[in-house]
Amino acid sequence: NLSDIYAMNAQPTQVLLNLGISNRFSLEALDEFYEGVYAACNRYGVDLVGGDTTSSQKGFIISVTAIGEVAPDKYVKRSTAQKGDLLCVSGDLGGAYVGLLFLEREKKIFLESPGVQPDLEGETYVIGRMLKPEARKDIVEFFASSEIVPTSMMDISDGLSSEILHICKQSNLGCVLYEEKIPVHEEMKRAAFKFEIDPTACALSGGEDYELLFTIPQAEYDKLVLNEQISVVGYMTEPEQGAHIITKGGGRHAITAQGWNHLK
């Protein structure tokens, strides 16, 4: 929820928390949950101001509403990218998806052999990307201090390719994305190879990374290079040119939202 607020170049200020809890959860478990909520509120500087708590027939249901604020001239939408803008992302991509693969693998083993302990040694980075994603408060603060206002922005929850197509469609533009520019962490790359999958495909289609995808005018490039957490991955084009990815081998392929098969 906070990531969605940051994706509009806004600052979250308050959250409302609605819970549905079954009787199989102890009071101690609920206390631990709230400790995590308060830790997140402190980290992001937001206040928990209310919500509703009720019983549920089964499970644990969590619904959060975040409220934020932004000056009218700083508010950023998905539909306002301009031809020639640089296409940029924060952080690195694909780690959360690979982390999920490890967790699913170990759950399957556990269900078949409950006595077996999970083997997640050496995969701290990708597991952390899945279990504890961080909203990019720092990137929005960097925009403010550098006097940068993105022309469009959204967060990456469904994979890079899907989000790029959202910006292209809503801004009525095409784009060129360069595979070699997509930021992937070395730990993610190594982990992906264990599953014999392509790291680029994880970044394009994995999702749940909660990084920011945004466009800025080319004139702002010199400000961007001051931040090592930002990568320029392509640029926006005329809508007639469509959305394409240029592979490391020089091939040109249409970007698709349902996943992308690596072609060498």
C-alpha positions in Angstrom: 0.0 0.0 0.0 2.8 2.4 0.8 4.5 1.5 -2.4 1.4 2.6 -4.3 1.6 6.0 -2.6 5.3 6.4 -3.4 4.5 5.5 -7.0 2.5 8.7 -7.3 5.5 10.7 -6.0 3.6 11.2 -2.7 4.4 10.7 1.0 2.2 8.3 3.0 1.0 9.7 6.2 -1.5 7.3 7.7 -2.7 3.7 7.5 -6.0 2.0 8.4 -5.8 -1.7 9.3 -8.8 -4.1 9.1 -8.3 -7.6 10.5 -10.4 -10.7 10.4 -9.0 -13.4 12.8 -10.1 -16.9 13.5 -9.9 -18.5 16.9 -6.9 -20.6 16.0 -4.6 -17.6 16.3 -3.4 -16.8 19.8 -3.3 -13.4 21.5 0.5 -13.7 21.5 0.6 -14.3 17.7 -1.6 -11.1 17.3 0.8 -9.2 19.5 3.7 -10.3 17.3 1.8 -9.2 14.2 1.2 -5.7 15.6 4.9 -5.4 16.6 5.7 -5.8 12.9 3.0 -3.3 11.9 4.4 -0.7 14.4 7.9 -1.4 13.2 6.8 -0.7 9.6 4.9 2.5 10.6 8.1 3.8 12.4 10.3 2.9 9.4 8.1 4.8 6.9 6.9 7.6 9.2 3.2 6.8 9.1 0.6 6.7 11.8 -1.8 3.8 12.4 -5.0 5.7 12.9 -7.8 3.1 13.1 -9.5 0.2 11.3 -11.8 -2.6 12.3 -11.1 -6.0 14.0 -13.5 -8.8 13.7 -13.7 -12.6 13.8 -13.4 -14.8 10.7 -14.5 -18.3 10.1 -11.0 -19.4 9.2 -7.6 -18.0 8.6 -6.2 -14.5 9.1 -7.5 -11.7 6.8 -5.6 -8.4 6.5 -6.8 -5.3 4.6 -4.8 -2.1 4.7 -5.7 1.4 3.4 -2.9 3.9 3.1 -3.4 7.7 2.9 -0.8 10.1 1.6 -0.3 13.7 0.5 1.5 15.4 -2.4 1.6 18.9 -3.8 -0.6 19.4 -6.9 2.4 20.1 -9.1 4.3 17.0 -7.9 1.6 14.4 -8.4 2.6 11.7 -10.9 0.3 9.5 -13.0 0.9 6.5 -15.3 -0.6 8.3 -18.3 1.8 11.3 -18.7 5.0 9.9 -20.1 6.4 11.8 -23.2 8.1 10.6 -26.4 11.8 10.5 -25.9 11.6 10.2 -22.1 14.1 7.8 -20.4 12.6 4.6 -19.0 14.1 3.9 -15.5 13.8 1.5 -12.6 15.0 1.5 -9.0 16.9 -1.3 -7.4 17.1 -4.7 -9.0 14.4 -7.1 -10.3 13.4 -10.7 -10.2 14.7 -11.6 -6.7 11.2 -12.0 -5.1 10.1 -14.5 -7.8 13.2 -16.7 -7.3 12.7 -16.5 -3.5 9.2 -17.8 -4.0 10.5 -20.7 -6.0 12.8 -21.7 -3.1 9.9 -21.4 -0.6 7.6 -23.4 -2.8 10.2 -26.1 -3.3 10.9 -26.5 0.4 7.2 -26.5 1.3 6.7 -29.4 -1.2 9.5 -31.3 0.4 8.2 -30.6 3.9 4.7 -31.8 3.0 6.1 -35.0 1.6 8.6 -35.5 4.5 7.6 -33.4 7.6 10.8 -34.3 9.4 13.0 -32.7 6.9 14.3 -29.2 7.7 14.1 -26.5 5.0 17.4 -26.0 3.1 17.5 -22.2 2.4 21.2 -21.8 3.2 22.9 -19.1 1.0 19.6 -17.8 -0.3 19.1 -15.0 2.2 18.9 -12.3 -0.4 16.1 -13.8 -2.6 14.2 -15.1 0.3 14.3 -11.7 1.9 13.1 -10.1 -1.3 10.0 -12.3 -1.2 9.2 -12.2 2.5 10.1 -8.6 3.3 9.8 -6.3 0.3 10.7 -2.6 1.0 8.8 0.3 -0.5 11.2 2.8 -2.1 10.8 5.8 0.2 14.4 6.7 -0.5 13.8 7.1 -4.3 11.0 9.6 -3.8 13.1 11.5 -1.3 15.9 11.6 -3.9 13.5 13.0 -6.4 12.5 15.8 -4.0 16.1 16.7 -3.1 17.2 16.6 -6.7 14.2 18.6 -7.9 13.2 15.7 -10.3 9.5 15.2 -11.1 9.0 12.0 -13.1 6.7 12.3 -16.1 5.1 9.0 -15.2 5.5 6.3 -12.6 4.2 3.1 -11.0 5.5 0.4 -8.8 6.6 -3.1 -10.1 4.3 -5.6 -8.5 3.4 -7.8 -11.6 6.8 -7.9 -13.4 8.7 -5.3 -15.4 7.1 -6.2 -18.8 3.5 -5.9 -17.5 4.2 -2.5 -15.9 6.0 -1.1 -18.9 3.0 -2.1 -21.1 0.7 -0.3 -18.6 2.7 3.0 -19.0 2.9 2.6 -22.8 -0.9 2.0 -23.1 -2.0 4.7 -20.7 0.5 7.2 -22.1 -0.3 6.2 -25.7 3.4 5.5 -26.5 5.8 2.8 -27.5 9.2 2.0 -25.9 12.5 0.3 -26.4 13.8 -1.7 -23.5 17.4 -3.1 -23.4 17.9 -6.5 -21.8 21.5 -5.7 -20.9 20.4 -2.6 -18.9 17.8 -4.5 -16.7 19.3 -4.5 -13.2 19.6 -8.0 -11.6 21.4 -8.9 -8.4 24.3 -11.4 -8.6 22.6 -13.5 -5.9 19.4 -13.6 -7.9 21.3 -14.6 -11.0 23.0 -17.5 -9.2 19.8 -18.6 -7.6 17.9 -18.6 -10.9 20.5 -20.8 -12.5 19.8 -23.4 -9.8 16.3 -23.7 -11.2 17.7 -23.5 -14.8 15.7 -20.4 -15.5 16.8 -17.2 -17.2 17.3 -14.3 -14.8 16.0 -11.8 -17.4 12.7 -13.8 -17.6 12.5 -13.5 -13.8 12.9 -9.8 -13.9 10.4 -9.3 -16.7 7.7 -11.5 -15.4 8.3 -12.4 -11.8 6.6 -9.6 -9.9 6.5 -8.7 -6.2 9.7 -6.6 -6.3 8.0 -3.3 -5.4 10.6 -1.3 -7.1 9.6 1.9 -9.0 9.3 2.2 -12.8 9.3 5.7 -14.0 10.0 8.0 -17.0 12.0 11.3 -16.9 13.0 13.8 -19.6 16.4 13.2 -21.1 17.5 16.6 -19.7 17.4 15.2 -16.2 19.8 12.4 -16.9 22.8 14.1 -15.2 20.9 14.3 -12.0 20.0 10.6 -12.2 23.6 9.3 -12.4 24.2 10.6 -8.9 22.0 7.7 -7.6 23.4 4.2 -7.9 20.0 2.7 -7.1 18.5 3.9 -10.4 19.1 2.3 -13.8 18.1 3.7 -17.2 16.7 0.7 -19.1 15.3 2.2 -22.3 13.3 5.1 -23.7 9.8 6.0 -24.9 8.9 6.1 -28.6 6.0 6.9 -30.9 3.0 4.6 -30.3 3.2 3.2 -33.8 6.6 1.6 -33.0 5.1 -0.6 -30.2 6.9 -1.9 -27.1 10.0 -3.9 -27.8 13.0 -5.4 -26.0 16.5 -5.5 -27.5 18.2 -8.7 -26.4 21.9 -9.0 -25.5 22.4 -10.7 -28.8 20.8 -7.8 -30.7 17.5 -9.4 -31.4 14.3 -7.3 -31.3 11.1 -8.8 -29.8 7.7 -7.4 -28.7 7.3 -7.1 -25.0 4.5 -9.4 -23.7 2.9 -9.2 -20.3 2.3 -13.0 -19.8 6.0 -13.7 -19.8 8.9 -13.7 -22.2 11.0 -16.6 -23.5 14.6 -15.8 -23.8 15.8 -15.9 -27.4 19.6 -16.0 -27.9 
